[in-house]
């Protein structure tokens, strides 16, 4: 398949799956077709990757879509997490309907929205135009707001409105940053929407007004950082992730935060070319330490295991910000590996948490005991996913955190690393305490209404996700050239 057509596949497949659900509703075959489209997305992303190692591929339709190694890497992250989430959705929606908690109309709406969500994330990372990237990322807010409030109860609607309001404020600041870049580009000879193309901006970076780009970079960190869950604009995240369906939480935490962070990386590339690395470094260090501090303080006394995983996401976005602040190619490779490892582990953890919620009927940590004795398979994948998030080997976050630490020292950020490590120790202790409390103890009374085959089927995608994470954490294999090429785009030599 020609490269230009291959770029459309990550958008066309989820759009087609959304169309299937719109036409036929949520059926067993449409649900599995949705999972198959995610597998097709992953296949297309892998097929595209070798073409992005040494040059940029563009579509012929006016140059709206653009792919480089960073785009290719993010497409793999999106589609890998999407495969876990859509596969888990088959069992999640089946269990929700069997329990009478979701109508056929709600299930149909879920199918349409979740695949539209995947298409919007693909458009965000594929957009060559800065304005189109902003529109696609804003579309994810609109789509996921309906998923967060899917139950239409007080908690869900409150979380949805909080999510919409705070993220809209952030996206508005990002829009102002976009306007600033457009104004700077017009003074370099840009015309129309082409003035916002990344290829044009990077080619004319030496002629962009430094003062305007400084303002745009600050607005981008605040605006896109809100969507990425970075403190101090993080308040929407724990509420939204705790109320959304588990597979949606997996997508929002596992990959949407990273897609928004990729927008920050794009702005960092442009800002560093105009101003040098010092300006964005200060902003990213501030965001990193603030995020780690918030996560550490709020995880200590956390009582809800879904909110626990949400605060863990704030921690990991803080670590990604620290890697971006270091700015070297090693740091860039480490933060991209961190994004992939976090996506796989967090998608498994959230979907596992959703199964615990369906069986235990509560999200309170103190009310869930004896999982290892009562549900050993589910307890195993959930416990290993939390271990992966805590940075234990052989999972990728162990290697990525070591890489970020080495890069911080080499960049002269030893004092920042010391603070970060102290906060990470607190976070590790909190995660270990809460998770072991859930896993250990006597087995609760078994619910005979849960079929063994259903439980096994629901755990299968989680096992595959953990297996993929362990393999990547041990041997990068074919991903290594793409990771290096993407790191060369983001990081300085």
C-alpha positions in Angstrom: 0.0 0.0 0.0 1.4 3.5 -0.9 2.6 5.5 2.1 0.1 8.3 1.4 -2.8 5.9 1.7 -1.3 4.1 4.7 -1.5 7.4 6.7 -5.3 7.4 6.3 -5.7 3.9 7.8 -5.4 4.9 11.5 -8.3 7.3 10.9 -10.4 5.2 8.5 -10.5 2.0 10.6 -11.9 3.5 13.8 -14.3 5.7 11.8 -15.6 2.6 10.0 -16.0 0.9 13.4 -18.0 3.8 14.7 -20.2 3.7 11.6 -20.8 0.0 12.2 -22.1 0.7 15.7 -24.2 3.6 14.4 -25.8 1.3 11.8 -26.2 -1.9 13.7 -25.8 -1.1 17.4 -23.8 -3.0 19.9 -23.8 -6.6 18.8 -21.3 -9.3 19.5 -20.0 -9.1 16.0 -19.7 -5.3 15.9 -17.9 -5.4 19.2 -15.4 -7.9 17.9 -15.1 -5.9 14.6 -14.2 -2.9 16.7 -11.4 -4.8 18.4 -10.3 -6.1 14.9 -10.1 -2.5 13.7 -7.7 -1.7 16.6 -5.6 -4.6 15.5 -5.7 -3.3 12.0 -4.6 0.1 13.3 -1.6 -1.5 15.0 -0.7 -3.4 11.9 -0.8 -0.3 9.8 1.3 1.6 12.3 3.9 -1.1 12.3 3.9 -1.2 8.5 4.3 2.6 8.4 7.2 2.7 10.8 10.0 1.6 8.5 9.1 4.4 6.1 9.6 7.0 8.8 13.1 6.3 9.9 14.9 8.6 7.4 12.3 10.9 5.8 8.9 12.5 6.3 5.9 11.0 4.6 3.0 13.3 3.6 -0.4 12.8 2.1 -1.3 14.4 -1.3 -4.6 15.9 -0.1 -3.2 19.4 0.6 -0.6 18.2 3.1 -3.1 17.9 6.0 -1.5 14.8 7.4 2.1 14.4 8.1 4.1 11.5 9.6 7.6 11.4 11.0 9.2 8.9 13.4 7.5 10.6 16.5 4.1 10.3 14.8 4.8 6.6 13.9 5.8 5.8 17.5 2.7 7.5 18.9 0.4 5.6 16.4 1.9 2.4 17.8 1.1 3.5 21.4 -2.4 4.6 20.5 -3.3 1.4 18.6 -1.6 -1.0 21.2 -3.7 0.6 24.0 -6.7 0.7 21.8 -6.5 -3.1 21.1 -6.5 -3.8 24.9 -9.3 -1.4 25.6 -11.6 -2.5 22.7 -11.0 -6.1 23.4 -11.8 -5.5 27.1 -14.8 -3.5 26.1 -16.4 -6.7 24.5 -16.5 -8.3 28.0 -17.1 -5.1 29.9 -20.3 -4.1 28.0 -21.5 -7.7 28.1 -21.2 -7.8 31.9 -22.8 -4.3 32.2 -25.8 -5.3 30.1 -26.1 -8.7 31.9 -26.3 -6.8 35.2 -28.9 -4.3 33.9 -26.6 -1.3 34.3 -26.5 -0.5 30.5 -29.2 -0.4 27.9 -28.8 -1.4 24.3 -29.0 2.3 23.4 -26.2 3.2 25.9 -24.1 0.3 24.5 -24.6 1.6 20.9 -23.6 5.1 22.0 -20.5 3.7 23.7 -19.4 1.9 20.6 -19.8 5.0 18.4 -18.0 7.3 20.9 -15.1 5.1 21.8 -14.1 4.6 18.1 -14.7 8.2 17.3 -12.3 8.9 20.2 -9.6 6.7 18.7 -10.0 8.5 15.3 -9.6 11.9 17.0 -6.4 10.8 18.7 -5.0 9.5 15.5 -5.8 12.8 13.8 -4.1 14.7 16.6 -0.7 13.0 16.1 -1.0 12.9 12.3 -1.9 16.5 11.8 0.7 18.6 10.0 -1.2 21.8 10.7 -1.0 23.2 14.2 -4.6 24.4 14.0 -5.9 21.0 12.9 -4.0 19.4 15.8 -5.8 21.7 18.2 -9.2 20.9 16.7 -8.6 17.2 16.9 -7.5 17.4 20.5 -10.5 19.5 21.4 -12.7 16.8 19.7 -11.4 14.2 22.1 -12.7 16.4 25.0 -16.2 16.6 23.5 -16.3 12.9 22.8 -15.0 11.7 26.1 -17.2 14.0 28.1 -20.2 11.9 27.1 -18.3 8.8 28.0 -17.3 10.1 31.5 -21.0 10.9 32.3 -22.4 7.8 30.7 -24.3 6.7 33.8 -26.1 10.1 34.1 -25.9 10.0 37.9 -24.8 12.9 40.1 -21.2 11.8 40.4 -20.8 11.1 36.7 -22.4 14.3 35.5 -20.3 16.4 38.0 -17.1 14.7 36.8 -18.1 15.3 33.1 -18.8 19.0 33.7 -15.6 19.4 35.7 -13.7 17.7 32.9 -15.3 19.9 30.2 -14.8 23.1 32.0 -11.2 22.6 33.1 -10.1 21.1 29.8 -11.9 23.8 27.8 -10.0 26.4 29.8 -6.7 24.6 29.0 -7.6 24.2 25.3 -8.5 27.9 25.2 -5.0 28.7 26.4 -3.6 26.4 23.8 -5.7 28.1 21.2 -4.2 31.5 22.2 -0.8 29.9 21.8 -1.8 28.8 18.3 -2.8 32.3 17.5 0.5 33.6 18.7 2.4 31.2 16.5 0.2 32.2 13.5 0.9 35.8 14.1 4.7 35.1 14.2 4.4 33.0 11.1 2.7 35.7 9.1 5.6 38.0 9.6 7.9 35.4 8.0 5.9 35.2 4.8 3.4 32.6 5.7 0.0 32.6 4.0 -3.4 31.3 5.1 -3.6 28.0 6.9 -0.2 27.0 5.5 1.4 29.4 8.0 0.5 26.9 10.7 2.1 23.8 9.1 4.8 22.2 11.2 7.0 21.9 8.1 6.7 25.6 7.3 7.3 26.6 11.0 10.4 24.5 11.4 11.8 25.7 8.1 11.4 29.3 9.2 12.1 29.0 12.9 15.1 31.3 12.7 12.8 34.1 11.5 10.0 33.8 14.1 9.7 36.5 16.7 11.3 35.3 19.9 8.9 37.3 22.2 5.8 35.9 20.5 7.1 32.3 20.5 8.0 32.7 24.2 4.4 33.5 25.0 3.1 30.7 22.7 5.4 28.1 24.4 4.1 29.1 27.9 0.5 29.0 26.8 1.1 25.6 25.2 2.5 24.1 28.4 -0.4 25.4 30.4 -3.0 24.5 27.8 -1.9 21.2 26.6 -0.6 20.4 30.0 -4.1 20.6 31.3 -5.2 17.9 28.9 -2.0 15.9 29.8 -2.9 15.9 33.5 0.1 18.0 34.6 -0.3 20.0 37.9 -1.6 22.6 38.7 -4.3 22.0 36.0 -4.9 18.3 36.9 -8.0 18.5 39.0 -10.3 17.1 36.4 -8.3 13.9 36.0 -9.1 11.8 39.1 -12.9 12.5 38.9 -13.1 11.8 35.2 -11.1 8.6 35.3 -13.0 7.3 38.4 -16.4 7.8 36.7 -15.7 6.7 33.1 -16.1 3.0 32.1 -12.9 1.1 32.7 -11.9 0.7 29.0 -12.4 4.4 28.5 -10.3 5.2 31.6 -7.7 2.9 30.1 -7.7 5.0 26.9 -7.8 8.4 28.6 -5.1 7.6 31.1 -3.0 5.2 29.0 -2.8 7.2 25.8 -4.9 10.5 25.7 -2.6 12.1 28.3 0.4 11.1 26.2 -1.2 12.4 23.0 -1.6 15.8 24.7 1.9 15.6 25.9 3.1 15.0 22.4 1.6 18.4 21.5 3.8 19.9 24.2 6.8 18.1 22.7 6.0 19.6 19.3 5.9 23.1 20.8 9.1 22.4 22.6 10.9 21.5 19.4 9.7 24.8 17.8 10.4 26.9 20.9 13.9 25.4 21.4 14.7 26.2 17.8 13.8 29.9 18.4 14.8 30.5 22.0 17.1 27.7 23.0 16.3 25.0 25.6 16.4 27.0 28.8 12.9 28.5 28.7 11.0 25.3 28.2 13.2 23.5 30.6 12.1 25.8 33.4 8.5 25.4 32.6 8.7 21.6 32.3 10.7 21.2 35.6 8.1 23.2 37.4 5.3 21.1 35.9 7.2 17.9 36.7 7.9 18.6 40.4 4.4 20.0 40.9 2.8 16.8 39.4 5.0 14.5 41.4 4.3 16.4 44.6 0.5 16.3 44.0 0.6 12.6 43.2 2.7 11.7 46.3 0.5 13.7 48.7 -2.8 12.5 47.4 -1.8 8.8 47.0 -0.9 8.5 50.7 -4.4 8.6 52.0 -6.3 7.5 48.9 -9.4 5.4 49.5 -10.5 4.6 45.9 -8.5 2.3 43.7 -9.6 3.9 40.4 -8.6 7.3 41.7 -5.4 5.8 42.9 -4.6 4.8 39.3 -5.6 8.3 38.2 -3.1 10.0 40.5 -0.5 7.5 39.3 -1.1 8.9 35.8 -0.3 12.4 37.1 3.0 11.0 38.5 4.0 9.4 35.2 3.2 12.6 33.2 5.4 14.4 35.7 8.2 12.0 34.9 7.7 12.5 31.2 7.9 16.2 31.8 11.2 15.7 33.6 12.6 13.7 30.7 11.5 16.4 28.3 13.2 19.0 30.5 16.5 17.1 30.4 16.3 17.5 26.6 18.9 15.1 25.4 18.3 12.3 22.9 18.7 9.7 25.7 16.1 11.6 27.7 13.8 11.7 24.7 14.2 8.0 24.1 13.5 7.3 27.8 10.4 9.5 27.9 9.0 7.9 24.7 9.7 4.4 26.1 8.0 5.6 29.3 4.9 6.7 27.4 4.6 3.3 25.8 5.3 1.3 29.0 2.8 3.5 30.9 0.2 3.1 28.2 0.4 -0.7 28.3 0.5 -1.0 32.1 -2.1 1.6 32.8 -4.6 0.1 30.3 -4.2 -3.3 32.0 -4.5 -1.7 35.5 -7.7 0.2 34.6 -9.4 -2.6 32.8 -8.5 -4.9 35.7 -9.9 -2.3 38.1 -13.1 -2.3 36.1 -13.5 -6.0 36.5 -12.8 -5.7 40.2 -15.6 -3.1 40.4 -18.0 -5.3 38.5 -17.4 -8.2 40.9 -16.9 -6.4 44.2 -19.6 -3.7 43.5 -17.4 -1.1 45.2 -14.3 1.0 44.3 -13.3 1.5 48.0 -9.9 0.0 48.8 -10.9 -1.0 52.3 -13.9 -3.0 50.9 -11.8 -5.1 48.6 -9.9 -7.9 50.2 -8.6 -11.4 49.4 -8.4 -11.0 45.6 -5.4 -13.3 45.3 -7.4 -16.1 47.1 -10.8 -15.4 45.5 -9.9 -14.3 41.9 -6.2 -15.3 41.4 -6.1 -14.6 37.7 -7.6 -11.1 38.0 -5.5 -10.4 41.1 -2.3 -11.5 39.3 -2.8 -9.2 36.3 -3.9 -6.2 38.5 -1.0 -6.7 40.9 1.6 -7.1 38.1 0.2 -4.0 36.3 0.6 -1.9 39.5 4.1 -3.4 39.9 4.9 -2.2 36.3 3.6 1.2 37.1 5.8 1.3 40.2 8.8 0.8 37.9 9.8 -2.7 38.7 11.6 -4.9 36.2 11.2 -6.5 33.7 8.6 -3.8 32.6 9.6 -0.8 30.4 9.2 1.8 33.2 12.2 0.4 35.0 14.5 1.1 32.0 12.8 4.4 31.2 13.0 5.8 34.7 16.7 4.9 34.8 17.2 6.6 31.5 15.4 9.8 32.7 17.5 9.8 35.8 20.8 9.4 33.9 19.7 12.2 31.5 18.8 14.5 34.4 22.2 14.1 36.0 24.0 14.7 32.6 21.9 17.8 32.0 22.9 19.3 35.4 19.5 18.6 37.0 20.8 16.6 39.9 18.9 18.6 42.5 15.6 18.2 40.5 16.3 14.4 40.3 16.9 14.2 44.1 13.5 15.8 44.8 11.8 13.6 42.2 13.3 10.4 43.7 12.2 11.3 47.2 8.6 11.8 45.9 8.8 8.6 43.9 9.7 6.7 47.0 6.6 8.0 48.7 4.5 7.1 45.7 5.9 3.6 45.6 5.2 3.0 49.2 1.6 4.3 48.8 0.9 2.1 45.8 2.4 -1.0 47.5 0.4 -0.4 50.6 -3.0 0.0 48.9 -2.5 -2.8 46.4 -1.3 -5.4 48.9 -4.3 -4.6 51.1 -6.6 -5.4 48.2 -4.7 -8.6 47.1 -4.1 -10.3 50.5 -6.4 -11.6 53.1 -9.1 -14.3 53.2 -11.1 -14.9 50.1 -14.5 -13.2 50.0 -17.7 -15.2 49.3 -17.8 -16.3 45.7 -20.5 -14.9 43.4 -21.8 -17.9 41.5 -23.4 -15.7 38.8 -20.0 -14.9 37.3 -19.2 -17.6 34.7 -15.7 -19.0 34.7 -15.4 -18.7 30.9 -16.4 -15.1 31.1 -13.8 -14.3 33.7 -11.1 -16.1 31.7 -12.1 -14.3 28.5 -12.0 -10.9 30.2 -8.5 -11.5 31.6 -7.0 -12.6 28.3 -6.4 -9.1 26.8 -4.8 -8.0 30.1 -2.4 -10.9 30.1 -1.4 -10.1 26.5 -0.9 -6.5 27.4 1.4 -7.4 30.4 3.2 -9.9 28.2 3.9 -7.2 25.6 5.1 -4.8 28.2 7.5 -7.4 29.7 8.9 -8.2 26.3 9.4 -4.6 25.4 11.0 -4.0 28.8 13.5 -6.7 28.1 14.1 -6.5 24.4 13.1 -3.5 22.3 13.7 -5.5 19.1 12.2 -3.9 15.9 11.0 -0.9 18.0 14.6 0.3 18.7 15.3 2.0 15.3 11.9 3.9 15.4 12.5 4.9 19.1 16.0 6.3 18.1 14.6 8.2 15.1 11.8 9.7 17.3 14.2 10.6 20.0 16.4 12.4 17.4 13.4 14.6 16.6 12.6 15.5 20.2 16.0 15.6 21.9 19.1 17.6 21.3 22.3 15.7 20.1 
